[in-house]
C-alpha cells in the first residue's frame, strides 16, 4: 500500500471575520500539525465581495519563510491571472529560495466574477483549456536547461526567454480537476500530481479509470502521477459535533470511521490528502487519533 502524507489547506478569507482573525486561525491550525503533515496549501482567488482576501503566491512566499518544515503548494493557480512566463520565473525563484519546497498547482480558471472585476478576458472553457496547455508548455520549457526559449502557442508566446536561476530540484506540476475529456487528458500528458476534491472514493476511483485510459492513449505511465485528494474534515467522538455538507463530500465521522474511509482512498492509490479545517478542535482530534494510523 502507498505511503500517505497529509497537508493543510489554509483559509484565505472568512466572511464576517477580519483578515487578522483569518491569519490567527491559520497560525493556530499550523501549531496543531504533528508528524505526517508535510504541506501547506492555498487556493488562488482575488476577491469575495468586500471580504478581505489573501493572495496566493505572495502568501505562499511568506509561509515558506515562516514555516521551513513544510512544503508549500497552490491548489490551484488560475493560468489566466499571471503571464505564464512570469509565473515560470516566480516559481523557479521560489523553488530556489525555499530549497525545493514548492508544488505548483495549475488550473484553467473558472471564477467569472474575478475575471471581470480584475479586467481579465473570460473566454469559453475550450479556450481556457487551450490556454492552460500553452501555459504548461511555457513553464516546462523555461524550467529546462535548453535556453533561450521561443514558444509560439495558440494563445501565449515567448521569444528568446531565459529563466535563471533554474529551479532545483524540478518543480512538481499539479493539475486539478475532473473534466473527463479535456482536463484528465491534460493530466495524463503533463501532470506530476493530480488532485480531485470533495467526492467519495467510488467517484474518485471512477475518475481514475478514465485517467488511466487517457494515459494509455498518450503513452504515459499512469504510476508516474502522484494522486492527491482535497476535502474538509470533521472528526469527533461526539456525533453532535460532526459536521457534514448537503452538496460536498466531507471526510467526517469518528476517528475509526475517518480512518476506514481514508483507507479506501489509499487502497486506490491516493498518497496525499489535503484538508480544509472547520475548527481547531476537529483538527487536533484528527492529528492525534487519525494521522498516527498512517505513519
Secondary structure as GFF3:
##gff-version 3
##sequence-region A 1 295
A	DSSP	beta_strand	5	9	.	.	.	ID=ss1
A	DSSP	alpha_helix	19	31	.	.	.	ID=ss2
A	DSSP	beta_strand	37	42	.	.	.	ID=ss3
A	DSSP	alpha_helix	56	66	.	.	.	ID=ss4
A	DSSP	beta_strand	71	74	.	.	.	ID=ss5
A	DSSP	beta_strand	77	78	.	.	.	ID=ss6
A	DSSP	alpha_helix	84	98	.	.	.	ID=ss7
A	DSSP	beta_strand	102	107	.	.	.	ID=ss8
A	DSSP	alpha_helix	112	117	.	.	.	ID=ss9
A	DSSP	alpha_helix	125	142	.	.	.	ID=ss10
A	DSSP	beta_strand	149	152	.	.	.	ID=ss11
A	DSSP	beta_strand	157	161	.	.	.	ID=ss12
A	DSSP	beta_strand	172	176	.	.	.	ID=ss13
A	DSSP	alpha_helix	183	190	.	.	.	ID=ss14
A	DSSP	beta_strand	193	197	.	.	.	ID=ss15
A	DSSP	alpha_helix	201	218	.	.	.	ID=ss16
A	DSSP	three_ten_helix	222	224	.	.	.	ID=ss17
A	DSSP	beta_strand	226	235	.	.	.	ID=ss18
A	DSSP	three_ten_helix	239	241	.	.	.	ID=ss19
A	DSSP	beta_strand	251	253	.	.	.	ID=ss20
A	DSSP	alpha_helix	255	267	.	.	.	ID=ss21
A	DSSP	beta_strand	270	277	.	.	.	ID=ss22
A	DSSP	alpha_helix	280	289	.	.	.	ID=ss23
A	DSSP	three_ten_helix	291	294	.	.	.	ID=ss24
###
